[in-house]
Every structure is written in C-alpha cells, then in structure tokens.
Amino acid sequence: MKKISVRTNCPYDVIIERGSLKKAGKLISGVIGSKKTAVITDDTVNSLYADTLVKSLEENGFDVSVFVFPHGEQSKNLTVLGNIYDFLCEKRITRSDFIIALGGGVVGDITGFAAASFMRGIDFVQIPTTLLAQVDSSVGGKTAVDIAGGKNLVGAFKQPALVICDSDTLRTLPESEISCGMAEVVKYGMIRDKKLFEILENHDISTIDEVMDDIVYTCIDIKRDVVENDECEKGERKILNFGHTLGHAIEGWHNYTDYTHGMGVSAGMCMITQRLCSPEITERLKKCVELYNLPTSTEAPMSELLPYCSTDKKCESGSISFIVCNEIGRAEIKKVTVTEFEKLMEG
Ligand SMILES: NC(=O)c1ccc[n+]([C@@H]2O[C@H](COP(=O)([O-])OP(=O)(O)OC[C@H]3O[C@@H](n4cnc5c(N)ncnc54)[C@H](O)[C@@H]3O)[C@@H](O)[C@H]2O)c1
C-alpha cells in the first residue's frame, strides 16, 4: 500500500493500492466517526463496483444507501445535484454523516459539490475509478457542476476526508478513457517531472498498465505538492492548467460531445507548445501524446476557439493566464491581455 498525505487546510490521505476497494469500509472506519453514508455513483460504475463497496461498508458496520444517475458529463448539472440533495434528505443524512463519490471525474465533481453545500458542508470520500479521476480530479478539492453559461461554473473548494485509488478498477475502462487520463499524466511530466515524461516516451497505450501504480503515485504526489502550496489557485496551482485554456475551448467547440477532456488537453498542450516553444520540445510532446492515441491539434479554426478562451474561468478582467513549458519538466505561468493572447495564438 502506498499513502500520500495531503497537507491542505483540512489534511487527508490518498491510499493507492490494487484491491483497496474491497477494504474501503475498513479504511473509511479509520478516518470517519459516523456509521451512516450514501454512495453517489453513475449507472456504469454502479453495475461494476457498487456491490463490492457496499459489501465492504456493511461488513464494517455502515448503514449504506446508493444514489445512481446516468453516466456522462450531461449529468453534471443542477438538476442531478438537486436530486442528490433530495435523496440525502430522504435517507436522513445529517451533518455528522458523510457521502462517497464512486466513479470518474463527473461523479467526483458533483458529489464533492453536494458535500460542500449540503447542510453547509458534510464530509465526503473519493473513490475514483477512471485514470483521470485518480491522477487529477479526486485530489485537490475542486468540485463543480456545469450550467448553461459554461462548464464547471458553479462549484467550491472542498477537500475530501480520504481518497482511495484502486488501480484494479482501471482494468474495465475502455481504452479511450485510459487515453483521456494519459493526457493529464503527460501534462504532469511536462510541467514538473522529466523522468516521468521519459517513462511515458518509453511506453505506449498497450504497455502502460505495467507501470500504472507508479504513475498514479507520481502524478498524485506532484498534485499534492502544487495544491499544498496554493490550495485555492491564486498562483502556482495554475501550472496544472497546462493545455487547458485551448483544451476547454476545443471541448466547447465540439459541444462537449465527441471530444473528451483528455483529447482537448492533449491538443491544447501541443498547440500552445508549437506556437511558443522550440521545435524539439514540440516534436517530443507530439510523439509522446500520439503513443497514447491522443490528438496533437484540432480541425477547429483558431479564430473560432479564441472566443471560448476569453470566456474561460482562467480569464480575469481582460487578461488571460496560460502555461508554457520551455523545458520538459518546467512550467511558467504567463499572463497577457486577451488581445495579446489572440495575437500569439493566431501568429
Ligand atoms: N475537480 C477537478 O480538479 C477536475 C480535474 C479534471 C477534470 N475534472 C472533471 O472530470 C470530469 C471528467 O472525468 P472522467 O474523464 O473521469 O469522466 P467520467 O466521470 O464521465 O467517466 C468516463 C466514463 O467512464 C465510465 N467509468 C468510470 N469508471 C469506470 C471503470 N472503472 N470501468 C468502466 N467504465 C468506467 C463512466 O461511467 C463514464 O461513462 C469532467 O467533468 C471534468 O470537468 C475535474
């Protein structure tokens, strides 16, 4: 078992161990006093993993109920959030009880926001079951839902009480979802860890499972370090957004349908690097993402992507922050006016 302790305002541990889902009841008993909980999950994950989790919780004396919603980004909205609140009321979950997010980033984000807001805040545990959720969204405390005005526009910072990563659960993920998570893994290599990047260059989508536990550990440890220094994203934490400004624009251009978050981030990282960094770094990054079946660009014209960039959360009073990696393993935050950003991107 590997454990990473995240020392944010409310500190918590991340457990990384194959097979840990079966031990979740015991692990949670060690950190949470209440014996009453509700598991929030989507229909796909429910059919694969909810029984194992519920069994482990019940064996450890927990009173458990399960709320299931349809899988996919389209469920990360205020209607489903309202249904979760109603369910928690119906099951008489109180302020001293807790909820569990079992699933990918969609489940984690909406459950986290429910935990941040229900009764002005209750504890929650993250059990991420996608690669993206294990290496990124389950750690760091960002929670949100989407509204008509944009993705993740309503949310809160709320750290979980515990995160349990069982990489055995990744075995049932479609390859396209592994690719999606690998975009974030490549991002960590680019912004902070040359060695990680080299490991990625020496594997591909068919062999990466051999080193998956180490990769998950390394990525979470990088995220821990960044988040501990800047919990509420006032400065350094912005480096985690490498590739995301253009990535979100590309996802938006595709109406969040046929283009995954990982594909957007991958194309976004390559496009910004190609415009601002050396050909050598651009070439290495492109080759690396291609090993994981990820795109290096998009058919969306830059002129149509830029309006999405200027309405992004990373855009503040006429200026925009974006991340550049002039060296593999080192990221810089750049802040320019929206007009300057447009010139750089169109140039
Ligand atoms: N909070 C953060 O810091 C943060 C960071 C990055 C992304 N996000 C958010 O995360 C979301 C994307 O997360 P995601 O990529 O995990 O998507 P997701 O939660 O939609 O999961 C992808 C698909 O995989 C299925 N699935 C999940 N686990 C499975 C398993 N073990 N086996 C088989 N199928 C499984 C799900 O049912 C879903 O259909 C977005 O909403 C994004 O905004 C949040």
PDBQT file of the ligand as one rigid body, heavy atoms in Angstrom, charges set to zero:
ROOT
HETATM    1  N1  LIG A 401     -12.093  18.590  -9.983  1.00  0.00    +0.000 N 
HETATM    2  C1  LIG A 401     -11.013  18.604 -10.722  1.00  0.00    +0.000 C 
HETATM    3  O1  LIG A 401      -9.932  19.008 -10.291  1.00  0.00    +0.000 OA
HETATM    4  C2  LIG A 401     -11.102  18.084 -12.131  1.00  0.00    +0.000 A 
HETATM    5  C3  LIG A 401      -9.930  17.889 -12.881  1.00  0.00    +0.000 A 
HETATM    6  C4  LIG A 401     -10.051  17.345 -14.165  1.00  0.00    +0.000 A 
HETATM    7  C5  LIG A 401     -11.297  17.005 -14.675  1.00  0.00    +0.000 A 
HETATM    8  N2  LIG A 401     -12.414  17.216 -13.901  1.00  0.00    +0.000 N 
HETATM    9  C6  LIG A 401     -13.746  16.843 -14.396  1.00  0.00    +0.000 C 
HETATM   10  O2  LIG A 401     -13.762  15.417 -14.535  1.00  0.00    +0.000 OA
HETATM   11  C7  LIG A 401     -14.753  15.088 -15.499  1.00  0.00    +0.000 C 
HETATM   12  C8  LIG A 401     -14.211  14.033 -16.418  1.00  0.00    +0.000 C 
HETATM   13  O3  LIG A 401     -13.889  12.897 -15.648  1.00  0.00    +0.000 OA
HETATM   14  P1  LIG A 401     -13.750  11.455 -16.310  1.00  0.00    +0.000 P 
HETATM   15  O4  LIG A 401     -12.895  11.562 -17.506  1.00  0.00    +0.000 OA
HETATM   16  O5  LIG A 401     -13.381  10.534 -15.225  1.00  0.00    +0.000 OA
HETATM   17  O6  LIG A 401     -15.217  11.200 -16.889  1.00  0.00    +0.000 OA
HETATM   18  P2  LIG A 401     -16.482  10.375 -16.349  1.00  0.00    +0.000 P 
HETATM   19  O7  LIG A 401     -16.651  10.526 -14.906  1.00  0.00    +0.000 OA
HETATM   20  O8  LIG A 401     -17.620  10.775 -17.231  1.00  0.00    +0.000 OA
HETATM   21  O9  LIG A 401     -16.075   8.874 -16.669  1.00  0.00    +0.000 OA
HETATM   22  C9  LIG A 401     -15.894   8.474 -18.012  1.00  0.00    +0.000 C 
HETATM   23  C10 LIG A 401     -16.730   7.247 -18.352  1.00  0.00    +0.000 C 
HETATM   24  O10 LIG A 401     -16.127   6.101 -17.780  1.00  0.00    +0.000 OA
HETATM   25  C11 LIG A 401     -17.098   5.338 -17.051  1.00  0.00    +0.000 C 
HETATM   26  N3  LIG A 401     -16.347   4.661 -15.994  1.00  0.00    +0.000 N 
HETATM   27  C12 LIG A 401     -15.888   5.216 -14.842  1.00  0.00    +0.000 A 
HETATM   28  N4  LIG A 401     -15.129   4.322 -14.194  1.00  0.00    +0.000 NA
HETATM   29  C13 LIG A 401     -15.135   3.181 -14.930  1.00  0.00    +0.000 A 
HETATM   30  C14 LIG A 401     -14.499   1.929 -14.799  1.00  0.00    +0.000 A 
HETATM   31  N5  LIG A 401     -13.656   1.667 -13.793  1.00  0.00    +0.000 N 
HETATM   32  N6  LIG A 401     -14.722   0.988 -15.743  1.00  0.00    +0.000 NA
HETATM   33  C15 LIG A 401     -15.526   1.257 -16.818  1.00  0.00    +0.000 A 
HETATM   34  N7  LIG A 401     -16.123   2.430 -17.013  1.00  0.00    +0.000 NA
HETATM   35  C16 LIG A 401     -15.919   3.389 -16.074  1.00  0.00    +0.000 A 
HETATM   36  C17 LIG A 401     -18.114   6.353 -16.607  1.00  0.00    +0.000 C 
HETATM   37  O11 LIG A 401     -19.360   5.739 -16.360  1.00  0.00    +0.000 OA
HETATM   38  C18 LIG A 401     -18.156   7.302 -17.803  1.00  0.00    +0.000 C 
HETATM   39  O12 LIG A 401     -19.015   6.796 -18.786  1.00  0.00    +0.000 OA
HETATM   40  C19 LIG A 401     -15.131  16.371 -16.202  1.00  0.00    +0.000 C 
HETATM   41  O13 LIG A 401     -16.406  16.776 -15.755  1.00  0.00    +0.000 OA
HETATM   42  C20 LIG A 401     -14.068  17.356 -15.757  1.00  0.00    +0.000 C 
HETATM   43  O14 LIG A 401     -14.568  18.691 -15.696  1.00  0.00    +0.000 OA
HETATM   44  C21 LIG A 401     -12.330  17.736 -12.654  1.00  0.00    +0.000 A 
ENDROOT
TORSDOF 0
